Amino acid sequence: MAPYIFMEKNGIHIIDLNKTVVKLDEASEALARIAKSGKKILFVGTKKQAQEIIADKVSKINMPYVTERWPGGMLTNFVTIRKAVKKMAQIDDMTNNGTINTISKKERLMISRTRAKLEKDFGSIADMVRTPAAIFVVDIKKEHIALAEARRLNIPIFGIVDTNSNPNEVDYAIPANDDAAKSIALILDVVCQAIVDGLKDRKLDKESAKDEDAEKAAAESSEEA
């Protein structure tokens, strides 16, 4: 982290915020491009300071996230994870069509508990039907298992990297304090806005392509007439 440290004061390393801004801009541009392509970005932050912030901000932009325990094999054994998500959907179907009322009270209680556990572990990734195009990590030391899985699958890694971490372990390092809630929230605000902008560009491109197709079809119809 030496290139990103401005100075040391009373044994505490202070990050050069000018370099944080540069790296945050680089990461935001790359995330906007991924969002524009229509692919998913998985956010990971299981430390207490990050959980609520990620759940709040990332859910608003319809991206998947993990704030509870990282399920081993989330990426490398994604087929099994999808089975667990489908199990949750099957239980919902049983509830909606009334099938659950045909079984005993004890069985309903067991199924209800299973549903609650699945929701806690996988509810925030229910819409992730394939492995993500990238992952964004808060505290790369704590989420080392997630990093290892992403690297194994060559999935780009974006991460908030503090002075006790190695920025070379991620593709896009954002040097910042990963223990302070305000720091995490500020960076997530910028990153999420970049993704929103990417999604807007995607929508505009689709509308433009649709208009071009309509004009082309009208021109062809006119020529035939």
ZADO-1210 file (C-alpha; in nm, 4 decimals, padded with zeros to 6 digits):
<atoms>
<atom x="00.0000" y="00.0000" z="00.0000" code="MET" pos="1"/>
<atom x="00.3056" y="00.2283" z="00.0114" code="ALA" pos="2"/>
<atom x="00.2166" y="00.4176" z="-00.3123" code="PRO" pos="3"/>
<atom x="-00.1206" y="00.5148" z="-00.1620" code="TYR" pos="4"/>
<atom x="00.0006" y="00.6313" z="00.1801" code="ILE" pos="5"/>
<atom x="00.0373" y="01.0065" z="00.2301" code="PHE" pos="6"/>
<atom x="00.2104" y="00.9984" z="00.5688" code="MET" pos="7"/>
<atom x="00.2409" y="00.8212" z="00.9019" code="GLU" pos="8"/>
<atom x="00.1234" y="00.9907" z="01.2210" code="LYS" pos="9"/>
<atom x="00.1525" y="00.8353" z="01.5665" code="ASN" pos="10"/>
<atom x="00.1894" y="00.4921" z="01.4130" code="GLY" pos="11"/>
<atom x="-00.1185" y="00.5367" z="01.1937" code="ILE" pos="12"/>
<atom x="-00.0880" y="00.5398" z="00.8144" code="HIS" pos="13"/>
<atom x="-00.2885" y="00.8113" z="00.6429" code="ILE" pos="14"/>
<atom x="-00.4109" y="00.7395" z="00.2909" code="ILE" pos="15"/>
<atom x="-00.3513" y="00.9915" z="00.0104" code="ASP" pos="16"/>
<atom x="-00.7084" y="01.0937" z="-00.0748" code="LEU" pos="17"/>
<atom x="-00.6035" y="01.2343" z="-00.4122" code="ASN" pos="18"/>
<atom x="-00.5057" y="00.8833" z="-00.5149" code="LYS" pos="19"/>
<atom x="-00.8284" y="00.7479" z="-00.3676" code="THR" pos="20"/>
<atom x="-01.0253" y="00.9797" z="-00.5977" code="VAL" pos="21"/>
<atom x="-00.8271" y="00.8678" z="-00.9037" code="VAL" pos="22"/>
<atom x="-00.8744" y="00.4993" z="-00.8262" code="LYS" pos="23"/>
<atom x="-01.2416" y="00.5475" z="-00.7409" code="LEU" pos="24"/>
<atom x="-01.2973" y="00.7153" z="-01.0776" code="ASP" pos="25"/>
<atom x="-01.1217" y="00.4290" z="-01.2588" code="GLU" pos="26"/>
<atom x="-01.3306" y="00.1688" z="-01.0766" code="ALA" pos="27"/>
<atom x="-01.6547" y="00.3620" z="-01.1345" code="SER" pos="28"/>
<atom x="-01.5933" y="00.3882" z="-01.5090" code="GLU" pos="29"/>
<atom x="-01.5269" y="00.0140" z="-01.5322" code="ALA" pos="30"/>
<atom x="-01.8370" y="-00.0717" z="-01.3267" code="LEU" pos="31"/>
<atom x="-02.0507" y="00.1576" z="-01.5431" code="ALA" pos="32"/>
<atom x="-01.9315" y="-00.0316" z="-01.8532" code="ARG" pos="33"/>
<atom x="-02.0227" y="-00.3661" z="-01.6953" code="ILE" pos="34"/>
<atom x="-02.3673" y="-00.2374" z="-01.5972" code="ALA" pos="35"/>
<atom x="-02.4178" y="-00.0994" z="-01.9486" code="LYS" pos="36"/>
<atom x="-02.3496" y="-00.4486" z="-02.0868" code="SER" pos="37"/>
<atom x="-02.6416" y="-00.5803" z="-01.8813" code="GLY" pos="38"/>
<atom x="-02.4322" y="-00.8032" z="-01.6548" code="LYS" pos="39"/>
<atom x="-02.4510" y="-00.8396" z="-01.2771" code="LYS" pos="40"/>
<atom x="-02.2001" y="-00.7147" z="-01.0190" code="ILE" pos="41"/>
<atom x="-02.1930" y="-00.8988" z="-00.6857" code="LEU" pos="42"/>
<atom x="-02.1248" y="-00.6877" z="-00.3749" code="PHE" pos="43"/>
<atom x="-01.9634" y="-00.8553" z="-00.0740" code="VAL" pos="44"/>
<atom x="-01.9313" y="-00.7101" z="00.2746" code="GLY" pos="45"/>
<atom x="-01.9947" y="-00.9294" z="00.5784" code="THR" pos="46"/>
<atom x="-01.8269" y="-00.7076" z="00.8384" code="LYS" pos="47"/>
<atom x="-02.0659" y="-00.5288" z="01.0729" code="LYS" pos="48"/>
<atom x="-01.9815" y="-00.1780" z="00.9474" code="GLN" pos="49"/>
<atom x="-02.0635" y="-00.2717" z="00.5860" code="ALA" pos="50"/>
<atom x="-02.3692" y="-00.4964" z="00.6143" code="GLN" pos="51"/>
<atom x="-02.6464" y="-00.2405" z="00.6471" code="GLU" pos="52"/>
<atom x="-02.4858" y="00.0059" z="00.4048" code="ILE" pos="53"/>
<atom x="-02.4522" y="-00.2546" z="00.1299" code="ILE" pos="54"/>
<atom x="-02.8004" y="-00.3973" z="00.1850" code="ALA" pos="55"/>
<atom x="-02.9521" y="-00.0476" z="00.1653" code="ASP" pos="56"/>
<atom x="-02.7627" y="00.0982" z="-00.1284" code="LYS" pos="57"/>
<atom x="-02.7148" y="-00.2104" z="-00.3475" code="VAL" pos="58"/>
<atom x="-03.0733" y="-00.3346" z="-00.3199" code="SER" pos="59"/>
<atom x="-03.1860" y="-00.0009" z="-00.4682" code="LYS" pos="60"/>
<atom x="-02.9904" y="-00.0646" z="-00.7901" code="ILE" pos="61"/>
<atom x="-03.1059" y="-00.4284" z="-00.8205" code="ASN" pos="62"/>
<atom x="-02.7612" y="-00.5839" z="-00.7900" code="MET" pos="63"/>
<atom x="-02.6934" y="-00.9008" z="-00.5867" code="PRO" pos="64"/>
<atom x="-02.5070" y="-00.8817" z="-00.2577" code="TYR" pos="65"/>
<atom x="-02.3788" y="-01.0919" z="00.0314" code="VAL" pos="66"/>
<atom x="-02.3792" y="-00.9407" z="00.3801" code="THR" pos="67"/>
<atom x="-02.4140" y="-01.2555" z="00.5898" code="GLU" pos="68"/>
<atom x="-02.1609" y="-01.5392" z="00.5945" code="ARG" pos="69"/>
<atom x="-01.9947" y="-01.6042" z="00.2561" code="TRP" pos="70"/>
<atom x="-02.1275" y="-01.9442" z="00.1424" code="PRO" pos="71"/>
<atom x="-01.8259" y="-02.1495" z="00.0314" code="GLY" pos="72"/>
<atom x="-01.8608" y="-02.2268" z="-00.3380" code="GLY" pos="73"/>
<atom x="-02.0829" y="-01.9267" z="-00.4068" code="MET" pos="74"/>
<atom x="-01.8907" y="-01.8767" z="-00.7308" code="LEU" pos="75"/>
<atom x="-01.6949" y="-02.1986" z="-00.7904" code="THR" pos="76"/>
<atom x="-01.9941" y="-02.4228" z="-00.7162" code="ASN" pos="77"/>
<atom x="-02.2667" y="-02.1905" z="-00.8383" code="PHE" pos="78"/>
<atom x="-02.4914" y="-02.4736" z="-00.9608" code="VAL" pos="79"/>
<atom x="-02.5388" y="-02.5943" z="-00.6023" code="THR" pos="80"/>
<atom x="-02.6109" y="-02.2399" z="-00.4822" code="ILE" pos="81"/>
<atom x="-02.8770" y="-02.2030" z="-00.7520" code="ARG" pos="82"/>
<atom x="-03.0408" y="-02.5234" z="-00.6282" code="LYS" pos="83"/>
<atom x="-03.0757" y="-02.3665" z="-00.2844" code="ALA" pos="84"/>
<atom x="-03.2334" y="-02.0552" z="-00.4396" code="VAL" pos="85"/>
<atom x="-03.4738" y="-02.2736" z="-00.6413" code="LYS" pos="86"/>
<atom x="-03.5682" y="-02.4552" z="-00.3200" code="LYS" pos="87"/>
<atom x="-03.6724" y="-02.1182" z="-00.1802" code="MET" pos="88"/>
<atom x="-03.8870" y="-02.0532" z="-00.4885" code="ALA" pos="89"/>
<atom x="-04.0481" y="-02.3977" z="-00.4587" code="GLN" pos="90"/>
<atom x="-04.1492" y="-02.3256" z="-00.0993" code="ILE" pos="91"/>
<atom x="-04.2993" y="-01.9953" z="-00.2120" code="ASP" pos="92"/>
<atom x="-04.4971" y="-02.1802" z="-00.4806" code="ASP" pos="93"/>
<atom x="-04.6293" y="-02.4235" z="-00.2172" code="MET" pos="94"/>
<atom x="-04.7449" y="-02.1280" z="-00.0094" code="THR" pos="95"/>
<atom x="-04.9037" y="-01.9452" z="-00.3026" code="ASN" pos="96"/>
<atom x="-05.0946" y="-02.2428" z="-00.4437" code="ASN" pos="97"/>
<atom x="-05.2077" y="-02.3690" z="-00.1040" code="GLY" pos="98"/>
<atom x="-05.0146" y="-02.6992" z="-00.1166" code="THR" pos="99"/>
<atom x="-04.8470" y="-02.6163" z="00.2142" code="ILE" pos="100"/>
<atom x="-05.1861" y="-02.6346" z="00.3871" code="ASN" pos="101"/>
<atom x="-05.2191" y="-03.0037" z="00.2995" code="THR" pos="102"/>
<atom x="-04.9243" y="-03.1100" z="00.5157" code="ILE" pos="103"/>
<atom x="-04.8968" y="-03.1378" z="00.8936" code="SER" pos="104"/>
<atom x="-04.8364" y="-02.8412" z="01.1198" code="LYS" pos="105"/>
<atom x="-04.4964" y="-02.9829" z="01.2195" code="LYS" pos="106"/>
<atom x="-04.3890" y="-03.0138" z="00.8541" code="GLU" pos="107"/>
<atom x="-04.5106" y="-02.6598" z="00.7821" code="ARG" pos="108"/>
<atom x="-04.3001" y="-02.5315" z="01.0724" code="LEU" pos="109"/>
<atom x="-03.9908" y="-02.7127" z="00.9419" code="MET" pos="110"/>
<atom x="-04.0456" y="-02.5775" z="00.5908" code="ILE" pos="111"/>
<atom x="-04.0989" y="-02.2276" z="00.7300" code="SER" pos="112"/>
<atom x="-03.7684" y="-02.2459" z="00.9177" code="ARG" pos="113"/>
<atom x="-03.5921" y="-02.3749" z="00.6074" code="THR" pos="114"/>
<atom x="-03.7384" y="-02.0866" z="00.4057" code="ARG" pos="115"/>
<atom x="-03.6226" y="-01.8309" z="00.6626" code="ALA" pos="116"/>
<atom x="-03.2672" y="-01.9707" z="00.6615" code="LYS" pos="117"/>
<atom x="-03.2535" y="-01.9759" z="00.2818" code="LEU" pos="118"/>
<atom x="-03.3805" y="-01.6174" z="00.2694" code="GLU" pos="119"/>
<atom x="-03.1117" y="-01.5053" z="00.5132" code="LYS" pos="120"/>
<atom x="-02.8329" y="-01.6809" z="00.3221" code="ASP" pos="121"/>
<atom x="-02.9464" y="-01.6433" z="-00.0386" code="PHE" pos="122"/>
<atom x="-03.2369" y="-01.3977" z="-00.0580" code="GLY" pos="123"/>
<atom x="-03.0139" y="-01.1134" z="-00.1759" code="SER" pos="124"/>
<atom x="-02.8798" y="-01.3201" z="-00.4688" code="ILE" pos="125"/>
<atom x="-03.2121" y="-01.4746" z="-00.5765" code="ALA" pos="126"/>
<atom x="-03.2049" y="-01.2855" z="-00.9092" code="ASP" pos="127"/>
<atom x="-02.8450" y="-01.3838" z="-00.9903" code="MET" pos="128"/>
<atom x="-02.9044" y="-01.6638" z="-01.2424" code="VAL" pos="129"/>
<atom x="-02.5386" y="-01.6948" z="-01.3466" code="ARG" pos="130"/>
<atom x="-02.1987" y="-01.6094" z="-01.2035" code="THR" pos="131"/>
<atom x="-02.1452" y="-01.2323" z="-01.1852" code="PRO" pos="132"/>
<atom x="-01.9353" y="-01.0346" z="-01.4316" code="ALA" pos="133"/>
<atom x="-01.7472" y="-00.8769" z="-01.1379" code="ALA" pos="134"/>
<atom x="-01.7427" y="-00.8620" z="-00.7598" code="ILE" pos="135"/>
<atom x="-01.7062" y="-00.5574" z="-00.5367" code="PHE" pos="136"/>
<atom x="-01.5561" y="-00.6288" z="-00.1949" code="VAL" pos="137"/>
<atom x="-01.5398" y="-00.4292" z="00.1271" code="VAL" pos="138"/>
<atom x="-01.2317" y="-00.5460" z="00.3242" code="ASP" pos="139"/>
<atom x="-01.0408" y="-00.7823" z="00.0976" code="ILE" pos="140"/>
<atom x="-00.8619" y="-00.9469" z="00.3927" code="LYS" pos="141"/>
<atom x="-01.1848" y="-01.0527" z="00.5611" code="LYS" pos="142"/>
<atom x="-01.3403" y="-01.1687" z="00.2318" code="GLU" pos="143"/>
<atom x="-01.0344" y="-01.3679" z="00.1216" code="HIS" pos="144"/>
<atom x="-01.2459" y="-01.6738" z="00.0329" code="ILE" pos="145"/>
<atom x="-01.4600" y="-01.4675" z="-00.2038" code="ALA" pos="146"/>
<atom x="-01.1439" y="-01.3266" z="-00.3611" code="LEU" pos="147"/>
<atom x="-00.9945" y="-01.6728" z="-00.4060" code="ALA" pos="148"/>
<atom x="-01.3096" y="-01.8002" z="-00.5801" code="GLU" pos="149"/>
<atom x="-01.3276" y="-01.4949" z="-00.8078" code="ALA" pos="150"/>
<atom x="-00.9616" y="-01.5270" z="-00.9042" code="ARG" pos="151"/>
<atom x="-01.0083" y="-01.8958" z="-00.9806" code="ARG" pos="152"/>
<atom x="-01.2838" y="-01.8069" z="-01.2281" code="LEU" pos="153"/>
<atom x="-01.1051" y="-01.4955" z="-01.3630" code="ASN" pos="154"/>
<atom x="-01.3858" y="-01.2701" z="-01.2400" code="ILE" pos="155"/>
<atom x="-01.2668" y="-00.9060" z="-01.2095" code="PRO" pos="156"/>
<atom x="-01.2397" y="-00.7899" z="-00.8480" code="ILE" pos="157"/>
<atom x="-01.3106" y="-00.4363" z="-00.7260" code="PHE" pos="158"/>
<atom x="-01.2255" y="-00.3658" z="-00.3642" code="GLY" pos="159"/>
<atom x="-01.1935" y="-00.1081" z="-00.0902" code="ILE" pos="160"/>
<atom x="-00.8355" y="-00.1645" z="00.0223" code="VAL" pos="161"/>
<atom x="-00.7088" y="-00.0419" z="00.3590" code="ASP" pos="162"/>
<atom x="-00.3457" y="00.0104" z="00.4643" code="THR" pos="163"/>
<atom x="-00.3215" y="-00.3436" z="00.6064" code="ASN" pos="164"/>
<atom x="-00.4061" y="-00.5090" z="00.2731" code="SER" pos="165"/>
<atom x="-00.2338" y="-00.5858" z="-00.0566" code="ASN" pos="166"/>
<atom x="-00.3854" y="-00.3879" z="-00.3478" code="PRO" pos="167"/>
<atom x="-00.2255" y="-00.6304" z="-00.5954" code="ASN" pos="168"/>
<atom x="-00.4817" y="-00.8931" z="-00.4931" code="GLU" pos="169"/>
<atom x="-00.7606" y="-00.7082" z="-00.6749" code="VAL" pos="170"/>
<atom x="-00.8017" y="-00.5724" z="-01.0274" code="ASP" pos="171"/>
<atom x="-00.9398" y="-00.2349" z="-00.9166" code="TYR" pos="172"/>
<atom x="-00.8142" y="-00.1213" z="-00.5756" code="ALA" pos="173"/>
<atom x="-00.9790" y="00.1768" z="-00.4064" code="ILE" pos="174"/>
<atom x="-00.7484" y="00.2855" z="-00.1212" code="PRO" pos="175"/>
<atom x="-00.9677" y="00.3850" z="00.1733" code="ALA" pos="176"/>
<atom x="-01.0595" y="00.3093" z="00.5330" code="ASN" pos="177"/>
<atom x="-01.2674" y="-00.0106" z="00.5236" code="ASP" pos="178"/>
<atom x="-01.3531" y="00.0075" z="00.8960" code="ASP" pos="179"/>
<atom x="-01.5326" y="00.3432" z="00.8975" code="ALA" pos="180"/>
<atom x="-01.9007" y="00.3342" z="00.8026" code="ALA" pos="181"/>
<atom x="-01.8830" y="00.6879" z="00.6581" code="LYS" pos="182"/>
<atom x="-01.5944" y="00.5911" z="00.4293" code="SER" pos="183"/>
<atom x="-01.7739" y="00.2787" z="00.3077" code="ILE" pos="184"/>
<atom x="-02.0993" y="00.4687" z="00.2511" code="ALA" pos="185"/>
<atom x="-01.9288" y="00.7483" z="00.0563" code="LEU" pos="186"/>
<atom x="-01.7547" y="00.5059" z="-00.1787" code="ILE" pos="187"/>
<atom x="-02.0686" y="00.2957" z="-00.2245" code="LEU" pos="188"/>
<atom x="-02.2630" y="00.6118" z="-00.3142" code="ASP" pos="189"/>
<atom x="-02.0192" y="00.6914" z="-00.5968" code="VAL" pos="190"/>
<atom x="-01.9979" y="00.3319" z="-00.7190" code="VAL" pos="191"/>
<atom x="-02.3745" y="00.2761" z="-00.7151" code="CYS" pos="192"/>
<atom x="-02.4348" y="00.6008" z="-00.9045" code="GLN" pos="193"/>
<atom x="-02.1868" y="00.4875" z="-01.1714" code="ALA" pos="194"/>
<atom x="-02.3809" y="00.1632" z="-01.2087" code="ILE" pos="195"/>
<atom x="-02.7095" y="00.3553" z="-01.2328" code="VAL" pos="196"/>
<atom x="-02.5566" y="00.5707" z="-01.5079" code="ASP" pos="197"/>
<atom x="-02.4420" y="00.2569" z="-01.6912" code="GLY" pos="198"/>
<atom x="-02.7918" y="00.1088" z="-01.6714" code="LEU" pos="199"/>
<atom x="-02.9414" y="00.4346" z="-01.8034" code="LYS" pos="200"/>
<atom x="-02.7010" y="00.4302" z="-02.0998" code="ASP" pos="201"/>
<atom x="-02.8034" y="00.0710" z="-02.1710" code="ARG" pos="202"/>
<atom x="-03.1704" y="00.1696" z="-02.1717" code="LYS" pos="203"/>
<atom x="-03.1034" y="00.4659" z="-02.4036" code="LEU" pos="204"/>
<atom x="-02.9068" y="00.2447" z="-02.6439" code="ASP" pos="205"/>
<atom x="-03.1937" y="-00.0049" z="-02.6550" code="LYS" pos="206"/>
<atom x="-03.4485" y="00.2693" z="-02.7222" code="GLU" pos="207"/>
<atom x="-03.2261" y="00.4183" z="-02.9935" code="SER" pos="208"/>
<atom x="-03.1846" y="00.0779" z="-03.1597" code="ALA" pos="209"/>
<atom x="-03.5609" y="00.0242" z="-03.1468" code="LYS" pos="210"/>
<atom x="-03.6227" y="00.3639" z="-03.3105" code="ASP" pos="211"/>
<atom x="-03.3690" y="00.2825" z="-03.5843" code="GLU" pos="212"/>
<atom x="-03.5386" y="-00.0518" z="-03.6515" code="ASP" pos="213"/>
<atom x="-03.8765" y="00.1210" z="-03.6726" code="ALA" pos="214"/>
<atom x="-03.7414" y="00.3828" z="-03.9161" code="GLU" pos="215"/>
<atom x="-03.5784" y="00.1115" z="-04.1276" code="LYS" pos="216"/>
<atom x="-03.8996" y="-00.0905" z="-04.1379" code="ALA" pos="217"/>
<atom x="-04.0984" y="00.2201" z="-04.2338" code="ALA" pos="218"/>
<atom x="-03.8500" y="00.3031" z="-04.5114" code="ALA" pos="219"/>
<atom x="-03.8656" y="-00.0511" z="-04.6514" code="GLU" pos="220"/>
<atom x="-04.2461" y="-00.0460" z="-04.6421" code="SER" pos="221"/>
<atom x="-04.2452" y="00.2871" z="-04.8250" code="SER" pos="222"/>
<atom x="-04.0139" y="00.1511" z="-05.0970" code="GLU" pos="223"/>
<atom x="-04.2353" y="-00.1527" z="-05.1502" code="GLU" pos="224"/>
<atom x="-04.5392" y="00.0700" z="-05.1841" code="ALA" pos="225"/>
</atoms>
